[in-house]
Amino acid sequence: MRAVLLLAALATVEGLQIATPAWPVRSARCSPIACSIVVSDPPAENDRTIVDGPDGAIIVTKVKGEYYAVDATCPHLGLPMKRGKIADGPDGVTLTCNFHNSCWSMADGSCKKWVTGALGFENALAAGVMGSVGGAKSDIKAYDVTVAEDGSLIID
């Protein structure tokens, strides 16, 4: 990411034009001239890639030929969801936190399930205990993914 920012700064000095970010600048790691993330080696079908984003890790996946990208940090306790379960079900393609079973749509980041247990097990007692700590139910950020002419992905 630092190399992208450096190249963008150099390009600006040389007079080249670089697109402004599509998302609001929310982090010191994101500058107004270099916020798009390029994934040069996109994930294969049903695989995932983790990239650095403006607010931490972003999980990028491909399901049924469609690419998805969402923040990979759970808003409940701030835990990583890099290894969370990705599934295609009644709510579409979802990412499930492997710590407390909360689940989000990878298409729009909306929360579909909130704290239903722990460590992959559905359990009302664990859900009650886990639900009483941490952040309130919330959505996660979903990003637009575009396939470039060279086959790389552009995440905005």
N, C-alpha and C positions, 0 to 999 in steps of 0.2 A: 504494500500500500504506500509506503514511503517513497518507493521508486516511482510509482504513478504520480504522486504529488510533485516530486522533483521534476519529472519529465513535463508535467503540465506547466509548472512554473517556468521552465526553460522555454517551452513552446510559446508561452505568453511573451517572454522577453524577445523572442525571435519574430513575433508578430503573427503567429499562427492562431487560428481561432479554435477554441475548445468550448463545447457546449456547457452551459451552466447546469447545476444539479436539478434533477426532477423532484427530489425530496427536500424538505427543509433542512438546512444545516443545523445539526443538533449536537455535534461533537467536534472537538478540536482536531480529530483525525480527518475531518472532511472539510475541504476548502471549496470556495465558490467556483473554482475552475476545474475541479477533478473529483466528482462524486460518483460517477458511473463506475461500476465494478465490472471488469472484463474477466470472464472465466474461459481461459483458452482451451481447457480440456474438460468439456461438459461431461456430467455423469451419464453413464449408460442407463438403459431402461431399468427401473427399480433399484437404482444405486443412488448414492448421495455424494456430495462434495461440500466441504465447509470452507467458507471464505470470510475474510474480515470485512465487516460493514461499519457504518457510522456509529452504531451503538453496541458493537460486539459481533459475535459470530452470526453468520447467516447460513442456513442449511438450504442447499440447492438440490433438487431431485427431478427425476423424469419418470412420470407414470402415464402409461398408455399414450406415449408419444408427446405428452405435454410437459413443459418445464414449469416448476414451481420454486419460489424462494421466499422464505420467512425468517424472522429473527429466531435464533436458536437458544434463547435464554428465557426460561419460564418466569412469568411475572409474579407467580405465587411466592417463591422463595429465592428467586434469582439463580436457580440451578441450571446447568447446561442441559440442552435437549438434543445435543449432537447425535446421540444414539437412540433417540426416541423412535417409537414405532411409527412407520408411515404406512397407511392403509387406504384403500379405495373402497368406500362403503356407502351407506345410505346418505351420509352427509358430504359425499364427494371425497376427495383426497384429503386426509387428515394427518396431523402430527400429534402423537400422544406423549406427554411427559412420562418418562419411565420411573420417576420418583413418586408421583402422587396421582397419576392417571388423568390429569386434565388433558383436554383434547381441543385442537384448533383446526379450522379449515385452512388448507394451504392455498386456496384460491383467493381468499379475502382476509384471512387472519382472525375471523370471528371465533369466539369461544363456543364450542359445542357441548363440552362437559367440564365441570369444575370440581376438582378434588373429590374423587369417588373411592379412594382407597390409598394404598401405598405399594410401591415396588411391583406394580402390575397386577395386584390382587384387588378385586372389588370388595370393600369391607366398610360397612357403615360406621363401626367404632373408629377405625383408622381414619376414615373420611372426616368424622366429627372432630377428632383430635387435630388432624392436619389442617382442616378448614378453619380452625380457631387461631392459627398462627399465619404469619406472612401477609402478603398483599391481597387486596380484594380481587374478585373475579374481573378479568379484563382480557381484551383482545391482544393479539400480537401483530407486529408490522408484517404485511405481505408486500412483496416487491414485484414490479413489472419485469418480465423476462423477455428479451428479444433475441432471436437467433440472427447473428450477423452473417454476411455473405461468406465469410471464411469458416463458418461453423461454430465460432465461439459464441458465448452468451454475453449479453449486456444486461446488467441488473441495475434498474433505476428505482 
